[in-house]
Amino acid sequence: MQTLAFSKKPSTRDIARALGLSHSTVSEGLRNNPNIKLETRKRVQAAAKALGYQRNPLVGAVMSRMRRQCGSAFQGVVAIVDLDGAEGRPPSSASYHRELAEGAGDRAVELGFKSEIFRARDHGICGQPIDAILQERDIYGVLLLPVKDRSTMAGHDWSRHSAVYADCETGQPALHNICPDHYNAMRLVIGRLRALGYRRPGLVLQKSEEDRLPCRWEDLWWFGQGGPGKRPKVHPLVMPEMEHGGFSEWFRKHNPDVVIGHDAVVMDWMRACGAKIPDTHGFCCLNITKNPDIACSGLDQQPRLVGARGIELVIGQIYRNEHGLPEHPSTTTIPALWVDGVTLRTLRGGVAVPAATVPFPL
């Protein structure tokens, strides 16, 4: 490749001249078209990087729409939609939603798009379809943040939009979705707690959270205790609302040596029952993002990464000119990370036992 100096950003034609290739070969190589030899694709991509070429992600989308839809306009903005709105949302949930939105917005910028957050109250969309508002703004890419009630998503026309839901599958409308990998997250929790010597784990959940998922944490916890038909040492507690009295009664009756849940307030209730955390009992948080001011041991569900991957899926649909409800909705999952905190005992002798070596019955 000959050395070239450019006074402006290099184009695909500049790269073609530098490599002695045709403009079409370079264009297809940058798109990673499998019809171009792998060696040539790598050569084109390496040259583009070396020459400082930056691809405009809107060019392909514009050309695609021009070819397929006779030149209809395309706007390089994606929407991050919060149908519930922020008002009245508990601080714990607000923290998780904020991380999702920030991860999505940052990734959109990296991919050459702008992002706008649409909240129900801020944009006056509560009780009316949002699709008309987005269409007026020429916004067709949508990442939907988790909603309390999935029926909230009904009544909107998704036929013109490339949409992804950032939570578990919705049923109806059946959109592509992205969410944490709850199955392997619970495997990780049970394996780590066993490695730490806990033998009487107790699961505490709020019913609305379980209904939203639906029931993934409880179902997976049952498998972790030995599978269907097995009697656990501590029966899980699922409460309509998190409240002190019901928890204390359950805690005194079953005496779990570690409590697994989302809300760190249960540690205050454990202490009121005589527990000393982490000396006599432990607390494992299923989502540490919901308790940002407490150094809980437990799972980082990586909401920023969930948001980032979600916006990638949205933009991918835009590139492919895919819109409307998919014929075959897919689920993308993001693995959780274990985070050591101050709410569980330390490993004996300072020797870590890998969670993967602890049997997990199925």
N, C-alpha and C positions, 0 to 999 in steps of 0.2 A: 504493500500500500504506500503510495507516495504521500509525502508530508505536505499538508496544505494548511494555510493560515486563513482564517475567515474573519472579516471585519464585522460580520453579523452571525447570528445563529445559523449553523449549517442546515441545509435542507437534505431531503432524500436524494435529490439530483447531485448534490455535492458529494454525498457518500458514494453514489454510483460512479461518478467520475474518479474518485479516489481509489475505488476498488476495481475499476475496469469492468463493471457489471451494468446490466440494463437497469433503468429506473424501476421497471415492474418487478424485477428480481429482488431489488433492495426493498421495495415496498412490501412484497410478500414475505421476505425474510424477517423484516421487523415485526410483521404480524404473526411470525412463527408458523407460517403455512406449511403443513407437512408435505405438500407437493414440492417444496424446495428441499434440496439435499440438506441433511442435518449439518454437514461440514460448512456449507455455504451460509446457512442460517446463523451459525455460531460466528462465522467470519463477519457477516454483516452487522450482527449485534455488537460484537467487540469493537468494530470500527466506529459504529454510532456512538458508543460510550467514550471511546478515545477522542473523538472529534467534538464531544460535548453536545451531541444532538439530543434534543428534548422533543418527544412526541406530544402533539396536541391531541388529547383524548377525544375532543369533540369532532375532529376532522372525519374520523371513521364513521362516527354516528351520523353526522350530517350527510355524508355521502351515501350511507346506507339508506337513510330515510328518503333522500332525493331519488335514489334508484327505485325504492319500493313503494313510496307514497307520493311520487311526483313532486318532490321538493317541499313537503310540509316543513314548517319551522321546527327547530329544536333549541331548547334552552338548557344551558349547562348548569342547572341548579337541581339539587336533590333535597327532598323534604324529610325532616325528622319529625314525626307526628306523635304528639302526646294527646290521645283522645280523652283521657281522664282529666287532664289539667293538673297543675301543681297544687292548687289550693285544697287544703284538707288532707293532703298526703302525709303520712307519718314521716318524720325525719329519716328513719331507717330506709324506707322505700325511696324517698327523695334522693338519698345519696347514691343508691344503685342506679336509678334512672339518670341522674346527672352523669355518672361515669359512662353509661351506655351512650348517651348523647354526645359527650365530649370525644369518646373514642371514634364514633361515627363521623363527627364533624372534622376531626383532625385527619382521618384517612381520606375523606372526600377531597380535602385540600391537596393532599399528597397526590391524588389521582387526577388533579386538574379541574375539580368541580367545586362550586360553592355549595354550602348547605344552609338551610334555614330551618329553624325550629318553629313548629306550629303547635301551640298549646290551645286547648279548647277555649278557655276563658279569654286569653289574650287576643285570639282571632275571631271570637264570636261564633265558633263552629259547634258549640255544644247544642245538641238537638237537631242539627241540620247536616246534610252530607258535606264532607270535606272535599270530595272529588271536584265539585264545581269551583270551589275556591282555588284549588291547585291548578285546574285547567285554565282559569282566568289568568293565572300567573305563568302559564306555560311550563309548569313543573309536572313531570311525569314519573320521576323516580321517587319512591317513598319507602322509608324505613319506619315501621310502626313500633312504638315502644309498648311494653307490656301493659295490659289493661286489667282492671279488677274483674270486670264482667265481659266475657268475650262476645256477648250479644251487642255490646257497644260498637263492634266492628261491622255489624250488619247494617243494611240501609245505605251503604256507600257503594258507588259504582266503580269497581276496580278494573273495568274492561279497558280503560285507556292508560292504565298505570303499570309500571314495573314495581311491584311491591313485595316486601319481605317483612315478616313479623319477627320481632326480637324476643321470642319466648317460645314455650312449647306449642305444638300444633294446635290450631284453632278449631278444627272441625269445619265449621262454616263461618265465614268464607274460607275455603281451603287454599291458603297461600303457602309459598315456600317459607320456611321459618328457620331461625337460628337460635340456639339456646345452650346453656351449660350442659355438660355430659353428666347428668345426675346419677346414672348407673355406676359409672366408674368412680364418681366422687364418693358415693356411699361405700364402695369397696375400699377406697383409700381411707376413709374415716374409720371403718371397723377394723381394718388391718392395722392402722397406726395405733388405735386405742388398745388393741390386744397386745401389740408390741410394747406398749407402755405399762402393761400389767393390769389394765382394767378388765373386770370380769362381770360387772353388773351394769351395762350401759342402759340408760333410759332415754327414750326419744320424746321430746315435747314439741308440739306443733300447734299452729293456729289453723282452724278449719278453713278459713278463707284462702290461706296459702296453699293448703293441700288441694282444695277444689280447683284452684287456678292451674295447678301443674299438669295433670290431675293425679293426686295421691302417689306421686312418684317416690317421695322420700319414705313414706310409711311402707309402701310395697317393697321397696328395696331393703329397708331395715328388717322386715320380716324374713326375707331371704338370707340376710346376714346372720340371723339368729338360728338358722338351720333349715329354712325352707318351709313350704306350706305344711300344716299339720303339726309342726313342732311348737312346743310350749316355751315361750321365752321366759327368762328369769324375771324380767321387768316388762310389764305390759305398757305399750306406748300410750301417751296422753295427748289427745287431740281436743283442744278447747275451742268453743265458739269464739271466745275472746280471751286474750292472755290476762289472767287474774290470779291474785295472790292466794285466795282461799282454796281454790280447786287444786292449784299446784302444790301447796303445802300439804294438803291431805294425801295427794298421790305420793309425794316425796317421802313423807313419814311412813306410809304404808309399805312402799316397795324398797326404800333406801338404796337407790342406784348409786354406784360409786362414781359415775360420770354422767352428766346430763348433756344430751345432744340437742341443739335447737338453733333458732335464728336470733332470738331476742335476748340480749345480755342482761335484761332486767331480772331474769330468773336467778342470776347469781345473788342478788340481794335477798330473794326469797329463800334460797338455799342457806345463806348465812343466818337468816332469821330462824331457820330450823336447826341451827347448831353446826352447819358445815363450815369447814375452814378450807378455802380454795387457795392453792392447789394441794394442801397437805393431806386432808382427809377425803376430799371429793374434787372432781374436775368438771370443767365446762368446755365443751367443744362446739364452736360456732360453725354452722353450715354456710354462712355467708358473711365473712368478716367486713365486707364493704358496708354492710348495714349497721356496723358498730365502729365507725372510724376513730372514735376517741378512746377506745379500749383495746389494749393489746391482747386480744383473744387468740387462743390457739384454734386452728381450724382451717376452713377452706377459703381460698381466694378464687371466686368463680370467674375472675378475669372479665368483668363487664366491659372494660375498655376494648379488649380484644373481641368480645362478642359484637360490640357496636361496629368496630372496624371491619370485621369479616362480613357483618351484615350489609354495610354500605358497599363493600366489594361485590356482593351478590346482586345488589340493586343495580350497580353500574354495569355489571356483566350482562344483565338483562337488557339494559339500554343499548349496549354495543350490539347485541344480537337482535335488537328490535323486537323483543319479547314483551308482551304486555297482557294484562288480563289474568284471570284465574288459570293456573297451570293445569294441564291434563293430568300430570303426575306430580303432585306436590312433594317436595323433598325436605328433609330435616338435616341441618348441619349442626354438629355439636362441638363445643369447645371444652377441652379438659380443664378441670379445676387444679389448683396448686395447693399443696399443704404449706401452712405457715405456722411456725413455732411461736407461741406466745407465752403468757404468764399464767394461763388458766388451767394448765395440765402439769402433772408431775414430770420431772426430767427422766431421761432414760437411765436405767440402773447402770452404774459404773461408767456412765458417759458413752456406752457402746450402743450405737444405733442398730436396730433390727429392721431391715428393709420390709416395708409393708407387703411387698409382692411375695415374700416368703411365708407369710402367714396364711393358712388355708382359709378359703372363703367358700362355704358350702353353697351349692346350687341344686 
